[in-house]
């Protein structure tokens, strides 16, 4: 077996393990969101990102009946929740964040 084939197999196995972990996390996250009020916004004190629990617009390949949207993180150009909307809801962002 070549080194490249060995690398491929290691990466494929790692990918499959990560996919299993992601599925478990996605299920747990969905269960948690189902217990939260739709439309609820809250802010992560660590990075000032604001999240909102929403019903998705049906654009996902994997249908979800509950999801979240969030403001952009520092360094990102856009988030799925506008900073202006989160600011209007009373959330405060880090100094220098463009709204």
N, C-alpha and C positions, 0 to 999 in steps of 0.2 A: 504494500500500500504506500502511495506517495505521501510526502509531507502535506501537500495540498489537500489530498483526500482526507487525511487525518484531521487537518484543520477544519475542513468542511463538516466532518462527522461531529467533531466537538462543538462547533457552532450550531449545527442542526439540533443536537441534543440540548444545548443551552437554550436555544430558541423555544423548543417544545416545553421545557421546564418553565421558562418565563411565561409562555402562553397559558399554562396551567395556573400559575400564580396569578396572572392578570385576570383570568376568569373568576378565580375565587375572590379576588379583591373587588372586581366589578359586581359580583353577586352581593357581597357584603355591603358595598357602597350603595347599591340599589335598594337593599333592604333598609338601610339607615335612612336614605332619602325618603322612602315611602312613609316613614314615621314622622317626617318633618312637614310643617305646613307649606303648601305650594306658595311660591312668591316670597318666601322668607329670605331676607338678605342678612348676611353676617360677614364679619371681617376677620381675616387671619392677622393677629397682632404681630406676627413675625415678619411679614412682608407687605402688609396693608392691602393685600388682594381681597376684593369683595366677591363673595359667592352668592348666587340666588338659585333656589330650588325651583325648577320649571318643568313643564310638560314639553318635550322636544317637538319641533316642527315636522317630524317625519322624514328628515333628510338623511337618516342614518341607514346603513346597510343592515345592521343588526337593530331591529326595532326595540326601543326602550320605552317604557311607559312613565318613567320619571328620569330626570337628568339634572345637571346643574350648568349654569353659565357663570363666568367670572370676569372680573376686570383683568387687564393685562398685567403681567409682571414687569418689574424693572428690566428694561432691555428688549421687551417685546414691542411690536408696533401696534398691535390691536388685540383686544380681548373680546369675548362674546357678550359681555355686559359692559355697557358704556360707562366710563368713569363719571361722565356728567350725570347720568341717571343715579349712580351710586352716591355721588356727592349730594344730589338733590334729596336723597333719602337720609342724609345726615352723616355719611361716612367721610372720614378725613384721610388724605393720602400723604405719603412721605414728601418731604420738602423737595421741590424741583420736579415733581411728577407733572407732566403736561396733561391737562384735562380736555 
